[in-house]
Amino acid sequence: MNIESLFRPFRLKSLNTRNRFVMSPMTRSCSPAGIPTADVANYYRRRAEAEVGLIISEGTVIDRPSAANEPDVPDFHRDQSLAGWQKVIDGVLEAGGQMAPQLWHIGIQENHHSGWLPPAPFEGPSGIGNGRAMTDADIADTIAAFGRSAAHAKKMGFNSVEVQGAHGYLIDQFLWENTNKRTDFFGGKTLAERSRFAVEIAKEIRKQVGEDFALMMRLSQWRFSDYHNKLAKSPGELESLLIPLADAGIDIFHCSTRRFWDPEFEGSDLNLAGWAKKLTGKATITVGAVGLDNDVTTIFTSEGSNPVSIDELIRRMDNNEFDLVAVGRSLLADPYWVQKVKENRMNEFQGFDKAALGRLV
């Protein structure tokens, strides 16, 4: 296989990666009381040492009382937690890697199976399920909290930040009509209207970090509660979401799909990342079962995934359908996955099983 396109450097503002591979954000719940440990720092450093170009951290919650729904998810705002993240980024940079924290607010969620509850009720655009509708003051404070965490990241030496806007979490809840019933500025009948919360977050982060700091946002067409519905049902509707975000300061769209090879709309072979690049001219990241035969939803059914060829990935990269490739479960189980691609050792790819979620390797 000609893997040259996967190992070209990528440069955009504050990012200067040695190849096109990205470690996908994956929740690990291994930071007691929200503080990353030495084991967490070593976990990320190992991927940098093994030539992952850009590491995106697991979701790290912003400074809102109910931004997390379990105690061992790391935060990115308290002094103790930021000290832990400083050790993480120092190790990644020393190993020649680059890194971005993913900034996260979970929105309204079911209670964690452990019984742990946040110190305040879950919050979202509308009072659905076991959560309450956010007030204007809540929204303003949340937007500011995203900005503060991004400013911390830049000051600490991170190369970029990513905003989690996908998969049914807070920002995504504002985007969907069935979870956003607001009648004010942050609601509306169209996707463009319901994107205003995400747009204001992007504007605030851009204000806090300046024009030269790369800003990413993760978006998806699906949620863990609804695999088959589409947020944007046509290229035109997708454009109505993406263009305002691009204008607000998003440099890279991280387009989460279950299977990267699936066409997003009828009549075109382009996947979601391909469409986002075509519609906005911005850089994009593709993700979804790279190197595996089953998608991420199999985690919840305890099915395993077997390694497969990356020929189709290379074909699409050669065609400039997207700019970067995020790898999740393969890198979670095997820190050396990128090196194996580079050294043509694909026969050594490992599969993935749910047990890998229980350890940091």
ZAMARGU-4260 file (C-alpha; in steps of 0.2 Angstrom, whole numbers, plus 5000, padded with zeros to 4 digits):
<rodrens>
0) 5000/5000/5000 | 5006/5018/4997 | 5004/5026/5013 | 5012/5042/5009 | 4997/5053/5010
5) 4994/5047/5028 | 5011/5053/5033 | 5012/5070/5026 | 5014/5084/5039 | 4999/5095/5043
10) 5000/5113/5047 | 4986/5125/5052 | 4989/5140/5063 | 4995/5133/5080 | 4995/5115/5074
15) 5010/5107/5065 | 5008/5088/5066 | 5020/5075/5059 | 5007/5065/5050 | 4988/5064/5047
20) 4984/5053/5062 | 4973/5059/5076 | 4969/5050/5092 | 4951/5051/5094 | 4943/5057/5111
25) 4938/5042/5121 | 4931/5043/5139 | 4941/5033/5151 | 4935/5038/5168 | 4952/5036/5176
30) 4954/5053/5184 | 4948/5051/5202 | 4938/5066/5208 | 4941/5074/5191 | 4960/5075/5192
35) 4971/5067/5179 | 4984/5055/5187 | 5002/5050/5182 | 4994/5034/5174 | 4984/5046/5163
40) 4999/5056/5158 | 5009/5040/5153 | 4994/5034/5143 | 4994/5049/5132 | 5013/5050/5131
45) 5014/5033/5125 | 5004/5037/5110 | 5015/5052/5106 | 5030/5042/5108 | 5023/5030/5095
50) 5020/5044/5082 | 5002/5048/5084 | 5002/5065/5075 | 4988/5074/5086 | 4981/5068/5102
55) 4963/5074/5107 | 4960/5070/5125 | 4945/5062/5132 | 4931/5074/5136 | 4936/5086/5150
60) 4921/5095/5158 | 4920/5114/5159 | 4916/5124/5175 | 4897/5121/5177 | 4890/5111/5192
65) 4882/5097/5181 | 4894/5096/5167 | 4898/5078/5171 | 4888/5064/5176 | 4901/5053/5184
70) 4915/5057/5197 | 4931/5051/5188 | 4929/5060/5172 | 4942/5074/5172 | 4938/5092/5172
75) 4948/5107/5164 | 4945/5121/5176 | 4951/5118/5194 | 4968/5121/5199 | 4971/5103/5204
80) 4965/5096/5188 | 4974/5109/5177 | 4990/5104/5186 | 4987/5086/5181 | 4984/5091/5163
85) 5000/5101/5163 | 5010/5085/5166 | 5000/5077/5152 | 5004/5090/5139 | 5022/5092/5145
90) 5025/5073/5142 | 5016/5073/5125 | 5026/5088/5119 | 5043/5080/5125 | 5038/5065/5115
95) 5036/5075/5099 | 5017/5075/5099 | 5004/5088/5099 | 4988/5088/5109 | 4971/5096/5111
100) 4959/5094/5126 | 4941/5091/5121 | 4930/5103/5131 | 4913/5095/5136 | 4897/5098/5145
105) 4886/5082/5145 | 4869/5091/5146 | 4854/5081/5152 | 4858/5063/5154 | 4852/5048/5163
110) 4859/5046/5181 | 4876/5036/5181 | 4874/5017/5186 | 4885/5020/5201 | 4871/5031/5209
115) 4883/5046/5209 | 4875/5063/5205 | 4882/5080/5201 | 4879/5094/5214 | 4866/5102/5204
120) 4852/5096/5192 | 4856/5091/5175 | 4853/5106/5163 | 4849/5107/5144 | 4840/5118/5132
125) 4823/5112/5138 | 4817/5103/5153 | 4816/5086/5147 | 4819/5069/5156 | 4827/5072/5173
130) 4834/5089/5168 | 4829/5107/5169 | 4829/5121/5156 | 4844/5133/5156 | 4841/5151/5160
135) 4848/5165/5150 | 4861/5167/5164 | 4865/5148/5164 | 4868/5150/5145 | 4879/5165/5147
140) 4889/5157/5160 | 4892/5141/5150 | 4898/5150/5135 | 4910/5160/5146 | 4916/5143/5154
145) 4920/5136/5137 | 4930/5151/5134 | 4940/5151/5151 | 4945/5132/5148 | 4951/5136/5131
150) 4961/5150/5137 | 4969/5138/5150 | 4973/5126/5136 | 4983/5139/5126 | 4992/5146/5141
155) 4997/5128/5146 | 5005/5124/5129 | 4991/5114/5121 | 4992/5115/5102 | 4973/5117/5099
160) 4956/5114/5108 | 4941/5104/5102 | 4923/5107/5107 | 4912/5092/5109 | 4897/5096/5099
165) 4891/5079/5095 | 4883/5063/5101 | 4868/5070/5111 | 4878/5080/5124 | 4874/5098/5128
170) 4878/5107/5112 | 4871/5093/5102 | 4855/5094/5112 | 4853/5112/5107 | 4854/5107/5088
175) 4840/5094/5088 | 4822/5100/5087 | 4816/5086/5099 | 4827/5092/5113 | 4827/5110/5110
180) 4810/5117/5112 | 4816/5135/5116 | 4806/5150/5109 | 4820/5163/5112 | 4836/5167/5102
185) 4844/5149/5106 | 4829/5140/5099 | 4820/5139/5082 | 4812/5128/5069 | 4828/5128/5058
190) 4844/5120/5061 | 4853/5136/5058 | 4843/5145/5072 | 4846/5131/5084 | 4865/5132/5080
195) 4866/5149/5088 | 4872/5142/5105 | 4887/5132/5097 | 4891/5148/5087 | 4892/5159/5102
200) 4903/5146/5110 | 4915/5146/5095 | 4915/5165/5095 | 4919/5166/5114 | 4933/5154/5112
205) 4940/5163/5097 | 4940/5179/5108 | 4949/5171/5122 | 4963/5162/5112 | 4965/5174/5097
210) 4966/5171/5078 | 4981/5160/5077 | 4976/5146/5089 | 4967/5131/5080 | 4950/5128/5085
215) 4941/5111/5082 | 4923/5106/5084 | 4916/5088/5084 | 4899/5086/5076 | 4889/5070/5072
220) 4873/5066/5062 | 4868/5053/5075 | 4867/5051/5094 | 4869/5036/5105 | 4850/5036/5108
225) 4846/5037/5090 | 4858/5029/5077 | 4848/5031/5062 | 4840/5049/5062 | 4850/5063/5053
230) 4852/5080/5061 | 4855/5087/5043 | 4844/5078/5030 | 4852/5087/5015 | 4868/5095/5010
235) 4859/5112/5010 | 4854/5109/5028 | 4871/5104/5033 | 4878/5119/5025 | 4866/5130/5036
240) 4874/5123/5051 | 4893/5123/5046 | 4895/5140/5038 | 4890/5150/5053 | 4902/5139/5064
245) 4916/5142/5051 | 4912/5161/5051 | 4913/5160/5070 | 4930/5153/5071 | 4930/5134/5069
250) 4945/5129/5059 | 4943/5110/5058 | 4927/5100/5058 | 4929/5083/5067 | 4915/5073/5058
255) 4910/5058/5069 | 4902/5044/5059 | 4900/5026/5064 | 4909/5020/5048 | 4920/5032/5038
260) 4916/5023/5022 | 4897/5026/5022 | 4891/5040/5010 | 4882/5054/5020 | 4869/5058/5006
265) 4862/5050/4991 | 4870/5053/4975 | 4888/5055/4981 | 4901/5044/4988 | 4907/5058/5000
270) 4906/5054/5019 | 4902/5067/5032 | 4920/5074/5033 | 4920/5075/5014 | 4904/5085/5013
275) 4910/5097/5027 | 4926/5101/5018 | 4917/5103/5001 | 4904/5115/5009 | 4915/5126/5020
280) 4933/5124/5013 | 4939/5121/5030 | 4950/5106/5036 | 4941/5091/5042 | 4944/5075/5052
285) 4936/5059/5047 | 4933/5045/5060 | 4923/5029/5062 | 4929/5011/5063 | 4946/5015/5055
290) 4955/4998/5054 | 4941/4988/5062 | 4926/4978/5055 | 4913/4984/5067 | 4908/5002/5073
295) 4909/5010/5090 | 4891/5005/5095 | 4896/4987/5097 | 4904/4992/5113 | 4887/4993/5121
300) 4882/4975/5115 | 4899/4968/5120 | 4903/4962/5103 | 4921/4962/5097 | 4929/4970/5082
305) 4942/4962/5071 | 4956/4971/5061 | 4953/4975/5043 | 4963/4983/5029 | 4965/5002/5027
310) 4965/5002/5008 | 4948/5012/5007 | 4955/5025/5020 | 4970/5027/5009 | 4960/5029/4993
315) 4949/5043/5001 | 4964/5052/5008 | 4973/5051/4991 | 4957/5059/4984 | 4958/5073/4997
320) 4941/5069/5004 | 4947/5074/5021 | 4963/5081/5029 | 4965/5070/5045 | 4960/5053/5051
325) 4955/5050/5069 | 4958/5032/5076 | 4948/5027/5092 | 4947/5010/5098 | 4962/5003/5088
330) 4973/5016/5097 | 4965/5013/5114 | 4970/4995/5114 | 4987/4997/5105 | 4998/5012/5107
335) 5009/5007/5093 | 4995/5006/5079 | 5002/5021/5069 | 5019/5014/5070 | 5013/4998/5063
340) 5005/5007/5048 | 5021/5017/5045 | 5032/5001/5046 | 5020/4990/5035 | 5016/4979/5050
345) 4997/4979/5047 | 4997/4960/5050 | 5001/4964/5068 | 4985/4974/5070 | 4975/4969/5085
350) 4956/4968/5086 | 4946/4977/5100 | 4935/4970/5114 | 4926/4979/5128 | 4939/4973/5141
355) 4951/4986/5134 | 4940/5000/5141 | 4945/4994/5159 | 4963/4998/5157 | 4975/5011/5152
360) 4989/5003/5141
</rodrens>
